[in-house]
Amino acid sequence: MTFSPELEAKFEKLLRHYPPGRQRSAVIPMLLYAQDEVGSITPELVDEVARRAGISPLQVNEVVTYYSMLHGKPLGKHHIQICTNISCLLTGGAELWDHACKQLGIGNKEVTPDGQFSLEEVECIGACSWAPAIQVNYDFHHDMTPEKLDRLIDELSKLH
Protein backbone atom coordinates (compact mmCIF):
# COMPACT_ATOMS: atom_id res chain seq x y z
CA MET A 1 0.00 0.00 0.00
CA THR A 2 1.33 3.43 -0.91
CA PHE A 3 1.14 6.40 1.44
CA SER A 4 2.23 10.01 1.18
CA PRO A 5 5.86 10.79 2.07
CA GLU A 6 4.59 12.64 5.16
CA LEU A 7 2.70 9.59 6.42
CA GLU A 8 5.65 7.30 5.64
CA ALA A 9 7.84 9.59 7.77
CA LYS A 10 5.33 9.47 10.66
CA PHE A 11 5.19 5.67 10.47
CA GLU A 12 8.98 5.43 10.44
CA LYS A 13 9.29 7.73 13.45
CA LEU A 14 6.60 5.83 15.37
CA LEU A 15 8.17 2.46 14.70
CA ARG A 16 11.65 3.72 15.70
CA HIS A 17 10.22 5.12 18.94
CA TYR A 18 9.54 1.64 20.33
CA PRO A 19 12.21 -0.98 21.09
CA PRO A 20 12.41 -4.14 18.96
CA GLY A 21 9.48 -6.41 19.68
CA ARG A 22 7.32 -3.51 20.90
CA GLN A 23 6.28 -1.98 17.56
CA ARG A 24 2.73 -3.18 18.24
CA SER A 25 2.46 -0.11 20.49
CA ALA A 26 2.43 2.02 17.33
CA VAL A 27 -0.71 0.36 15.91
CA ILE A 28 -3.31 2.86 17.19
CA PRO A 29 -1.49 6.02 16.09
CA MET A 30 -0.61 4.38 12.76
CA LEU A 31 -4.27 3.53 12.18
CA LEU A 32 -5.41 7.03 13.12
CA TYR A 33 -2.88 8.74 10.86
CA ALA A 34 -3.62 6.38 7.98
CA GLN A 35 -7.38 6.75 8.44
CA ASP A 36 -7.00 10.51 8.07
CA GLU A 37 -5.10 10.05 4.81
CA VAL A 38 -6.97 7.09 3.29
CA GLY A 39 -10.45 7.96 4.58
CA SER A 40 -11.25 4.73 6.41
CA ILE A 41 -9.70 1.54 7.72
CA THR A 42 -9.63 -0.80 4.72
CA PRO A 43 -8.57 -4.46 4.71
CA GLU A 44 -5.43 -3.44 2.79
CA LEU A 45 -4.62 -0.89 5.46
CA VAL A 46 -5.07 -3.49 8.20
CA ASP A 47 -2.67 -5.83 6.39
CA GLU A 48 -0.09 -3.07 5.90
CA VAL A 49 -0.17 -1.91 9.53
CA ALA A 50 0.06 -5.53 10.70
CA ARG A 51 3.09 -6.13 8.49
CA ARG A 52 4.86 -3.00 9.70
CA ALA A 53 4.08 -3.62 13.37
CA GLY A 54 5.03 -7.29 13.20
CA ILE A 55 1.66 -8.64 14.30
CA SER A 56 -1.17 -10.47 12.58
CA PRO A 57 -3.99 -8.78 10.68
CA LEU A 58 -6.37 -10.37 13.20
CA GLN A 59 -4.65 -8.49 16.02
CA VAL A 60 -4.98 -5.21 14.12
CA ASN A 61 -8.65 -5.96 13.41
CA GLU A 62 -9.20 -6.50 17.14
CA VAL A 63 -7.96 -2.95 17.72
CA VAL A 64 -10.09 -1.56 14.87
CA THR A 65 -13.29 -3.18 16.15
CA TYR A 66 -12.64 -2.12 19.75
CA TYR A 67 -12.07 1.62 19.26
CA SER A 68 -15.00 3.72 18.08
CA MET A 69 -12.74 6.38 16.55
CA LEU A 70 -11.58 3.90 13.91
CA HIS A 71 -13.99 3.58 11.00
CA GLY A 72 -14.37 0.89 8.37
CA LYS A 73 -16.19 3.15 5.96
CA PRO A 74 -15.43 6.71 4.83
CA LEU A 75 -16.66 9.61 6.95
CA GLY A 76 -17.78 13.00 5.74
CA LYS A 77 -15.23 15.75 5.24
CA HIS A 78 -16.62 17.23 8.47
CA HIS A 79 -17.30 14.44 10.98
CA ILE A 80 -19.59 15.80 13.69
CA GLN A 81 -19.68 13.90 16.97
CA ILE A 82 -22.35 14.94 19.44
CA CYS A 83 -22.09 13.86 23.05
CA THR A 84 -25.29 12.64 24.66
CA ASN A 85 -23.76 11.37 27.89
CA ILE A 86 -25.10 12.62 31.24
CA SER A 87 -23.59 16.13 31.45
CA CYS A 88 -24.41 16.93 27.84
CA LEU A 89 -27.78 15.20 28.10
CA LEU A 90 -28.77 17.36 31.07
CA THR A 91 -27.81 20.55 29.23
CA GLY A 92 -29.51 19.89 25.88
CA GLY A 93 -27.41 17.19 24.21
CA ALA A 94 -30.43 15.11 23.14
CA GLU A 95 -32.14 18.14 21.62
CA LEU A 96 -28.88 19.07 19.88
CA TRP A 97 -28.63 15.54 18.47
CA ASP A 98 -32.21 15.64 17.17
CA HIS A 99 -31.61 19.07 15.64
CA ALA A 100 -28.42 17.91 13.88
CA CYS A 101 -30.18 14.85 12.43
CA LYS A 102 -32.97 17.04 11.03
CA GLN A 103 -30.61 19.77 9.82
CA LEU A 104 -28.31 17.36 7.98
CA GLY A 105 -30.96 14.80 7.00
CA ILE A 106 -28.88 11.89 8.27
CA GLY A 107 -28.70 9.65 11.33
CA ASN A 108 -26.01 8.03 13.41
CA LYS A 109 -22.88 7.04 11.46
CA GLU A 110 -24.38 8.24 8.19
CA VAL A 111 -22.87 10.58 5.59
CA THR A 112 -24.65 13.30 3.62
CA PRO A 113 -25.03 12.50 -0.09
CA ASP A 114 -22.43 15.15 -1.01
CA GLY A 115 -19.88 13.60 1.38
CA GLN A 116 -19.44 16.84 3.30
CA PHE A 117 -20.87 15.78 6.66
CA SER A 118 -21.12 12.66 8.77
CA LEU A 119 -22.80 12.45 12.13
CA GLU A 120 -22.15 10.29 15.16
CA GLU A 121 -23.73 10.14 18.58
CA VAL A 122 -20.98 9.52 21.13
CA GLU A 123 -20.89 8.63 24.79
CA CYS A 124 -18.36 11.18 25.96
CA ILE A 125 -15.76 13.51 24.51
CA GLY A 126 -14.36 14.60 27.86
CA ALA A 127 -15.82 18.11 27.85
CA CYS A 128 -18.40 17.77 30.63
CA SER A 129 -17.60 21.17 32.13
CA TRP A 130 -18.57 22.85 28.86
CA ALA A 131 -21.64 20.79 28.02
CA PRO A 132 -23.24 20.32 25.68
CA ALA A 133 -20.18 19.70 23.57
CA ILE A 134 -19.49 18.45 20.09
CA GLN A 135 -16.37 17.57 18.17
CA VAL A 136 -15.86 18.24 14.47
CA ASN A 137 -12.93 16.17 13.27
CA TYR A 138 -10.35 17.11 15.93
CA ASP A 139 -11.88 20.46 16.99
CA PHE A 140 -14.04 20.80 20.09
CA HIS A 141 -17.00 23.18 20.34
CA HIS A 142 -18.41 23.88 23.79
CA ASP A 143 -21.66 25.29 25.20
CA MET A 144 -23.31 24.31 21.91
CA THR A 145 -26.86 25.33 21.05
CA PRO A 146 -28.96 24.48 17.98
CA GLU A 147 -28.38 28.04 16.72
CA LYS A 148 -24.59 27.77 17.17
CA LEU A 149 -24.66 24.39 15.43
CA ASP A 150 -26.56 25.89 12.47
CA ARG A 151 -23.93 28.63 12.15
CA LEU A 152 -21.11 26.10 12.39
CA ILE A 153 -22.66 23.86 9.70
CA ASP A 154 -23.12 26.90 7.48
CA GLU A 155 -19.46 27.92 7.97
CA LEU A 156 -18.22 24.40 7.28
CA SER A 157 -20.39 24.15 4.16
CA LYS A 158 -18.53 27.11 2.70
CA LEU A 159 -15.12 25.42 3.13
CA HIS A 160 -15.40 23.03 0.16
Sequence and secondary structure as in RCSB ss.txt:
>XXXX:A:sequence
MTFSPELEAKFEKLLRHYPPGRQRSAVIPMLLYAQDEVGSITPELVDEVARRAGISPLQVNEVVTYYSMLHGKPL
GKHHIQICTNISCLLTGGAELWDHACKQLGIGNKEVTPDGQFSLEEVECIGACSWAPAIQVNYDFHHDMTPEKLD
RLIDELSKLH
>XXXX:A:secstr
    HHHHHHHHHHHHHS TT GGGGHHHHHHHHHHHHSS  HHHHHHHHHHHTS HHHHHHHHHH TT  SS  
 SEEEEEE SHHHHHTTHHHHHHHHHHHHT  TTEE TTSSEEEEEES  S GGG S EEETTEEE S  HHHHH
HHHHHHHTT 
